[in-house]
Amino acid sequence: MPPTRIGVVGAGFIAGRHVESLGSLPDAVVVAVCDPEPGRAAALSDHAYPDVHQMLDREDLDAVYVCVPPYAHGEPERAALARGLPLFVEKPLGLDLATATALAAEIEAAGVPTATGYHWRYFDTVERAADLLADRPPRLVSASWLDRTPGSPWWAVRDRSGGQLLEQATHLLDLCRLLAGEVTEVTAVAARSPGGRGDIDHVAAGTLRFAAGAVGALTTSCLLPRGHRVGLEVVADGLVLAITERELVIDDGERRTVPVGVDPFRREDADFVAAVRGEPVTPRVPYAEALRSHRLTVAVAEAAATGRPVTLPAPAPASAGGART
């Protein structure tokens, strides 16, 4: 088979990561990139376009990557679906739940392969953590994203990014679901700082109640000069796991550190390309699964905005708890 021809919508940092990753795969080629800033698109591809419609009209594509800011989701996905093209969608799926829910229904009706950018699930260390929790149900999950404010002009604007919970902490909430099961109720508080950029919340703290009996905590801040701590700890009977993008620390009476040994972007891109090519591979976070993590993230953001607990739909029996891969 000839290489899978891919078009990319958006030319920011995360799009660049995917273009680099896809370029390392033998059965994929990025043939076009579109972005409102033509110089950014041209930096990633010789075939650069100002919008998704021109790209789709002029290029023969097999799949589309949507790597846009939260506020821009909707139109690119629908343009690709109108042509029956498989979709890779970067997180978060949108600013709100309604946009993502509507797109999920349209994707299901189209029946095309999908994947999303919850790349933490592709860390080999996360796989190891899930294995270790298979017979030791989590009792406590503590997640933190303590970092700087990214430089993108839209990031610190609430109605463009949704703030740090939607833009960054959604990765940690996705891992909470993966390792401890579905969440039934959340509470949260948030605040701004005079020293912070934009109109977003600069600190937030929340609690999670899991269907399987675990409890969790989430803290976030984007006030720091550099990343301080990004990751989560899982406590089970006689076991603590600390997961970051660099390593897994296991403490079950003996403390040991397992470094990350894979490129999660390459692994998730390889899975998506394989699915597009009709191989018997299922991406780990198709759109319908990502919607569950997005729903949880939006619930935490709603609780922080209103100061009231938010109850989530009861999980299906098969996903009521425990570690899942």
C-alpha positions in Angstrom: 0.0 0.0 0.0 1.2 3.6 -0.6 1.8 5.7 2.4 -1.2 7.2 4.2 -1.6 10.8 3.1 -2.3 13.1 6.1 -3.4 16.7 6.3 -2.9 18.7 9.5 -5.2 21.5 10.7 -3.3 23.9 12.9 0.5 24.6 12.9 1.3 25.2 16.6 3.5 23.3 18.9 1.5 20.2 19.2 1.0 20.0 15.4 4.7 20.2 15.0 5.2 17.2 17.4 2.8 15.2 15.3 4.4 16.2 12.0 7.7 15.1 13.3 6.3 11.9 14.7 4.4 11.0 11.5 7.6 11.7 9.5 9.3 8.9 11.4 6.7 6.4 10.3 7.4 4.4 7.1 3.7 4.2 6.1 2.6 7.8 6.6 3.3 11.2 5.0 2.1 14.6 5.9 1.2 16.2 2.6 -0.4 19.5 3.7 -0.9 21.8 6.7 -3.4 24.6 7.1 -3.3 27.5 9.6 -4.6 31.1 9.6 -1.0 32.2 9.9 0.5 31.1 6.5 4.1 31.3 7.7 3.5 28.7 10.4 1.9 26.3 8.0 4.7 26.8 5.5 7.2 25.9 8.2 5.7 22.5 8.5 4.8 21.6 4.9 5.5 22.8 1.3 1.7 22.6 0.8 0.4 25.2 3.1 -3.2 26.6 3.2 -5.0 29.3 5.2 -8.0 27.1 6.1 -9.2 23.5 6.2 -11.6 23.9 3.3 -9.0 24.9 0.8 -6.7 22.1 2.0 -9.4 19.5 1.6 -10.5 20.8 -1.8 -7.0 20.7 -3.2 -5.4 17.7 -1.6 -6.1 14.0 -1.9 -6.0 12.9 1.8 -6.6 9.7 3.7 -6.9 11.2 7.1 -6.9 14.5 9.0 -5.3 15.7 12.2 -7.1 18.5 14.0 -4.6 20.3 16.2 -6.3 23.5 17.0 -7.0 25.6 20.2 -10.0 24.6 22.2 -12.2 27.4 20.8 -11.6 26.3 17.1 -13.0 22.8 17.4 -16.1 22.0 15.4 -15.6 23.3 11.8 -12.4 21.3 11.0 -13.9 18.0 12.3 -17.1 18.5 10.3 -15.2 19.5 7.2 -13.3 16.2 7.3 -16.3 14.1 8.2 -18.2 15.6 5.2 -15.5 13.9 3.1 -15.6 10.6 5.1 -12.1 11.1 6.4 -10.7 9.5 9.6 -9.9 12.0 12.3 -7.2 12.4 14.9 -8.3 15.2 17.3 -6.0 16.8 19.8 -7.3 17.4 23.3 -9.3 19.1 24.7 -12.2 18.3 22.4 -13.6 21.8 22.7 -14.5 24.6 25.1 -17.7 23.0 26.3 -19.4 19.6 26.4 -22.1 20.4 23.8 -19.7 20.8 20.9 -17.9 17.5 21.7 -21.1 15.6 22.3 -22.5 16.7 19.0 -19.3 15.8 17.2 -19.2 12.4 18.9 -22.7 11.6 17.4 -21.6 12.8 14.0 -18.4 10.7 14.2 -20.4 7.6 15.2 -22.8 8.1 12.3 -19.9 8.5 9.9 -18.2 5.3 11.1 -14.7 6.5 10.5 -11.6 5.6 12.6 -10.7 8.1 15.3 -8.0 8.8 17.8 -7.3 11.7 20.2 -4.3 13.3 21.8 -4.4 11.8 25.3 -0.9 10.6 24.7 -0.1 9.8 28.4 -1.9 6.5 27.9 0.9 5.5 25.6 3.7 5.7 28.1 5.1 2.3 28.9 5.3 3.4 32.5 1.5 4.0 32.6 1.0 0.5 31.2 3.2 -0.8 34.0 1.2 1.2 36.6 -2.1 -0.3 35.3 -0.6 -3.8 35.6 0.5 -3.2 39.2 -3.0 -1.9 40.1 -4.8 -4.8 38.4 -5.1 -6.7 41.7 -4.7 -3.7 44.1 -7.6 -1.3 43.6 -6.7 2.3 44.0 -7.8 4.0 47.2 -6.4 7.5 46.7 -5.4 9.5 43.6 -3.5 12.8 43.9 -2.9 14.7 40.7 -1.0 18.0 40.3 -0.2 20.3 37.3 2.0 23.1 38.7 3.6 24.9 35.8 4.0 28.2 33.9 1.6 29.9 31.6 2.3 28.9 28.0 3.1 31.8 25.6 0.3 31.3 23.1 -1.8 34.4 22.9 -5.1 32.5 23.3 -4.0 30.4 26.2 -4.7 32.9 29.0 -8.1 34.0 27.6 -11.0 32.1 29.2 -13.3 32.0 26.1 -10.4 30.8 23.9 -8.7 28.1 26.0 -11.1 27.3 28.8 -8.2 27.7 31.2 -5.6 25.3 32.7 -8.1 22.7 33.7 -9.3 22.1 30.1 -6.0 22.8 28.4 -3.6 20.8 30.6 -5.2 19.0 33.6 -7.5 17.0 31.3 -4.5 14.7 30.8 -4.4 13.9 34.5 -8.1 13.5 34.7 -7.9 11.0 31.8 -5.3 9.0 33.7 -7.5 9.1 36.9 -10.2 7.4 34.9 -7.8 4.9 33.3 -6.3 3.8 36.6 -9.1 4.3 39.2 -12.3 4.0 37.1 -15.1 6.4 36.5 -15.8 9.4 38.7 -19.3 10.0 40.0 -19.0 13.4 41.8 -16.6 16.3 41.8 -16.1 19.5 43.8 -13.7 22.3 43.1 -12.6 25.9 43.9 -10.5 28.3 41.8 -9.0 31.8 42.0 -7.1 34.3 40.0 -3.9 36.1 41.0 -3.0 39.7 40.3 0.3 38.4 39.0 -1.3 36.0 36.5 -1.9 36.6 32.8 -5.3 37.0 31.2 -8.7 36.3 32.7 -8.4 32.6 33.5 -8.1 31.0 36.9 -4.5 30.7 37.9 -4.9 28.2 40.7 -7.5 25.5 41.3 -8.2 22.6 43.7 -10.7 19.8 43.3 -11.9 16.5 44.8 -13.1 13.4 43.0 -15.3 10.6 44.2 -14.9 7.3 42.1 -17.6 4.8 41.5 -15.3 2.0 42.8 -14.7 3.7 46.1 -11.5 5.6 45.7 -11.2 9.3 46.4 -9.0 11.8 44.6 -7.6 15.3 44.6 -6.5 17.6 41.9 -4.4 20.8 42.2 -3.3 23.2 39.4 -1.4 26.4 39.0 0.0 28.3 36.0 1.8 31.0 38.1 5.3 29.5 38.1 8.4 30.5 36.1 8.8 26.8 34.9 7.3 23.4 35.4 7.5 22.3 39.0 5.4 19.1 39.2 3.2 17.5 36.6 1.9 14.0 37.4 -0.1 11.9 39.8 0.3 9.5 42.7 -1.9 6.5 43.2 -2.2 4.9 46.6 -3.4 1.3 46.9 -3.1 -1.2 49.8 0.6 -1.4 50.5 1.6 0.4 47.2 2.3 4.0 46.0 2.9 4.8 42.4 4.1 8.2 41.2 3.7 8.9 37.5 5.3 11.7 35.5 6.2 12.2 31.9 9.7 11.1 32.7 9.4 8.1 35.1 7.3 5.8 37.3 8.3 5.5 40.9 7.1 2.3 42.6 7.1 2.0 46.4 5.7 -1.3 47.8 8.1 -1.4 50.7 11.0 -1.3 48.2 11.4 1.9 46.3 12.5 1.8 42.6 12.3 4.1 39.6 11.4 3.0 36.1 12.3 5.6 33.4 10.0 6.2 30.4 11.3 4.1 27.5 9.1 5.1 24.6 7.9 8.1 22.6 4.2 8.3 23.3 3.5 10.5 20.3 5.0 8.1 17.9 3.1 5.2 19.5 -0.3 7.0 19.3 0.4 8.2 15.7 1.4 4.7 14.7 -1.8 3.2 16.1 -4.0 5.8 14.3 -2.2 5.3 11.0 -2.6 1.5 11.3 -6.3 1.9 12.0 -6.7 4.1 9.0 -4.9 1.5 6.8 -7.4 -1.1 7.9 -5.0 -3.0 10.2 -6.5 -4.8 13.3 -5.4 -2.0 15.7 -7.7 0.0 17.9 -6.3 3.4 19.1 -6.3 3.6 22.9 -8.4 6.8 23.1 -10.9 7.0 20.2 -13.2 10.0 20.2 -16.0 8.3 22.2 -13.6 7.4 25.0 -12.0 10.9 25.0 -15.5 12.3 25.4 -15.8 10.7 28.8 -12.5 12.4 29.9 -13.7 15.7 28.4 -17.0 15.3 30.3 -15.1 14.9 33.6 -12.9 17.8 32.9 -15.8 20.1 32.1 -17.5 18.9 35.3 -14.5 20.0 37.4 -14.4 23.3 35.6 -18.1 23.8 36.2 -17.7 23.0 39.9 -14.8 25.5 40.1 -16.9 28.2 38.4 -20.1 27.7 40.5 -18.7 26.4 43.8 -21.2 23.6 43.8 -20.6 19.8 43.5 -21.3 18.3 40.1 -22.6 14.8 39.7 -21.6 12.8 36.6 -23.7 10.1 34.9 -23.5 6.7 36.5 -20.9 4.5 34.7 -21.8 1.4 32.8 -21.1 -1.8 34.9 -18.1 -2.8 32.8 -16.3 0.5 33.6 -17.2 0.9 37.2 -13.6 0.8 38.5 -10.2 -0.8 38.6 -7.2 -0.3 36.4 -7.9 -0.5 32.6 -5.7 -0.4 29.6 
